[in-house]
Amino acid sequence: MHTQAALPEKRYYMACLDLEGRDVLVVGGGTVALEKVEGLLACDARVTVVAPEIVPELERPDVVLLRREYLIDDLEGRFLVVAATSANDVNRRVFADAEAISLLCNVVDVPELCSFILPAVHRVDPIAVAISTGGASPALAQRLRDEVARVVRPEHAQLARQLREIRPWAKERFATYEERKVFFQDLVDERLG
């Protein structure tokens, strides 16, 4: 009996993107697109939606609506694009067009057509904890996010704000990164027990 060697898991580089004031395109105008738009707006992105049909909830002053089919020119000047249509051919075209110009692209629920994937996120500003299953199971990621939500509480967010305030002082007081790291680790251990 011949067994095939297991392929290594695909690894994603985890990052937090600053979308404030950046142009983002969402292709699709349904409820999935609405969910993505809400997340983008929460991060102060400038959002444009292109779709022939658009749910009424997307009709809002902070979203530019293009009521038509997607065109390759819609990608011009964008920081990233999210394809959230139910039409596989459109999603594939958006991904191919984005890849051709090295534009970040997420095709919702199709990891193989993504240059980035979106984790399940629990936020208690300024803290954001992201859970990813590498696209294997959004349901599992959401379940783990809910479990993390029971651990990361408002008192952690308050501590994060306090630590942010003393960072300039610590940079002046401690000459090296290593010294600052030890200082902050000790302070967190002291505050959280």
C-alpha positions as a printed Julia matrix, in Angstrom:
193×3 Matrix{Float64}:
   0.0    0.0     0.0
   1.4    3.36   -1.06
   0.75   6.35    1.16
   1.22   9.87   -0.02
   3.33  12.14    2.15
   1.32  14.88    3.83
   1.77  18.28    2.25
   2.99  20.99    4.6
   0.3   23.37    5.85
   0.19  26.72    4.08
   1.39  29.47    6.4
   0.15  33.03    6.28
   2.13  36.04    7.43
   0.0   37.6    10.14
  -0.26  41.38    9.99
  -2.55  44.2    11.03
  -3.32  46.57    8.16
  -3.84  50.29    8.63
  -6.78  51.02    6.32
  -7.52  54.52    7.57
  -8.19  56.69    4.53
  -7.18  53.94    2.08
  -9.33  53.08   -0.92
 -10.82  49.6    -0.79
 -13.06  48.0    -3.4
 -15.76  45.46   -2.55
 -17.13  43.58   -5.54
 -20.62  42.36   -4.71
 -23.64  43.98   -3.14
 -25.3   41.27   -1.04
 -25.31  40.41    2.64
 -21.79  38.93    2.56
 -20.49  42.14    0.98
 -22.35  44.11    3.66
 -20.52  42.2     6.4
 -17.15  42.94    4.76
 -18.03  46.6     4.21
 -18.96  47.03    7.87
 -15.59  45.62    8.95
 -13.73  47.88    6.52
 -15.64  50.99    7.62
 -14.91  50.16   11.26
 -11.23  50.56   10.33
 -11.89  53.9     8.57
 -11.29  52.63    5.04
 -12.78  54.52    2.1
 -15.07  51.9     0.62
 -16.45  51.59   -2.89
 -18.94  48.84   -3.72
 -19.51  47.71   -7.29
 -22.45  45.43   -8.09
 -25.5   45.47  -10.35
 -27.75  44.78   -7.35
 -27.08  46.25   -3.9
 -28.86  45.52   -0.61
 -30.52  48.61    0.91
 -28.25  48.46    4.0
 -25.29  49.43    1.79
 -27.01  52.66    0.75
 -25.22  54.94    3.19
 -23.26  58.17    2.86
 -19.89  56.6     3.8
 -19.97  54.08    0.92
 -19.54  54.9    -2.78
 -21.93  52.71   -4.79
 -21.36  51.75   -8.43
 -24.54  50.01   -9.62
 -23.08  48.02  -12.5
 -20.91  45.05  -13.36
 -17.29  44.95  -12.18
 -14.67  46.37  -14.58
 -10.89  45.92  -14.34
 -10.55  49.72  -14.14
 -12.35  49.58  -10.77
  -9.06  48.31   -9.26
  -7.13  51.45  -10.18
  -5.81  53.27   -7.11
  -7.07  50.69   -4.62
  -5.12  49.39   -1.63
  -6.98  46.09   -1.62
 -10.06  44.39   -3.03
 -12.61  41.99   -1.58
 -14.68  39.88   -3.97
 -17.95  38.88   -2.33
 -20.18  37.77   -5.18
 -22.04  34.52   -5.72
 -20.67  34.36   -9.3
 -17.53  32.2    -9.41
 -16.48  33.58  -12.8
 -16.58  37.16  -11.49
 -14.66  36.21   -8.34
 -11.98  34.46  -10.43
 -11.69  37.46  -12.75
 -11.31  39.88   -9.82
  -8.58  37.69   -8.33
  -6.73  37.34  -11.66
  -6.96  41.08  -12.33
  -5.7   41.89   -8.81
  -2.83  39.39   -9.07
  -1.76  40.91  -12.39
  -1.14  44.26  -10.68
   0.07  42.9    -7.3
  -3.04  44.15   -5.48
  -4.09  42.4    -2.28
  -7.26  40.38   -2.92
  -9.63  38.33   -0.8
 -12.29  36.21   -2.45
 -14.7   35.42    0.36
 -14.68  31.77    1.38
 -12.29  30.68   -1.41
  -8.8   30.59    0.19
  -7.1   29.44   -3.01
  -8.24  32.71   -4.64
  -6.83  34.95   -1.92
  -3.58  36.8    -1.47
  -4.8   37.42    2.08
  -7.42  35.8     4.28
  -9.5   37.38    7.0
  -9.36  35.95   10.52
 -12.15  35.95   13.06
 -11.45  38.96   15.29
 -12.33  39.81   18.89
 -11.85  43.52   19.65
 -11.66  45.34   22.92
  -9.94  48.46   21.61
  -7.02  48.87   21.44
  -6.64  45.08   21.67
  -7.58  42.92   18.7
  -7.11  39.15   18.83
  -7.3   37.39   15.48
  -7.94  33.68   15.03
  -7.17  31.98   11.74
  -7.51  28.38   10.66
  -5.69  29.15    7.42
  -9.01  29.14    5.61
  -9.8   25.57    6.69
 -12.86  26.41    8.8
 -14.34  29.86    9.43
 -16.8   28.23   11.87
 -13.95  26.9    14.01
 -12.18  30.27   13.91
 -15.38  31.99   15.08
 -15.83  29.48   17.9
 -12.25  30.01   19.09
 -12.73  33.79   18.84
 -15.76  33.51   21.12
 -13.72  31.51   23.63
 -10.93  34.13   23.55
 -13.57  36.81   24.16
 -14.18  35.31   27.59
 -10.49  35.82   28.45
  -9.68  39.22   26.9
 -11.67  41.74   28.91
 -12.0   45.53   29.26
  -9.39  45.56   32.06
  -6.85  44.27   29.53
  -7.73  47.12   27.19
  -7.27  49.63   30.01
  -3.85  48.16   30.8
  -2.91  48.36   27.11
  -3.78  52.07   27.07
  -1.7   52.68   30.22
   1.27  50.82   28.76
   1.01  52.81   25.53
   1.16  56.04   27.55
   4.42  55.07   29.29
   6.21  53.77   26.18
   7.91  57.13   25.42
   9.17  57.31   29.02
  10.48  53.73   28.82
  12.29  54.47   25.53
  14.09  57.37   27.21
  14.89  55.43   30.38
  16.0   52.09   28.92
  18.66  52.19   26.23
  18.02  48.81   24.59
  15.05  46.92   23.25
  15.89  44.02   25.58
  15.77  46.26   28.68
  12.4   47.69   27.62
  11.08  44.22   26.9
  11.98  42.99   30.4
  10.53  46.14   31.97
   7.2   45.75   30.2
   7.01  42.0    30.82
   7.59  42.57   34.53
   4.98  45.34   34.6
   2.36  43.19   32.83
   3.09  40.27   35.19
   2.72  42.6    38.19
  -0.58  44.08   36.96
  -2.18  40.81   35.85
  -0.77  38.58   38.59
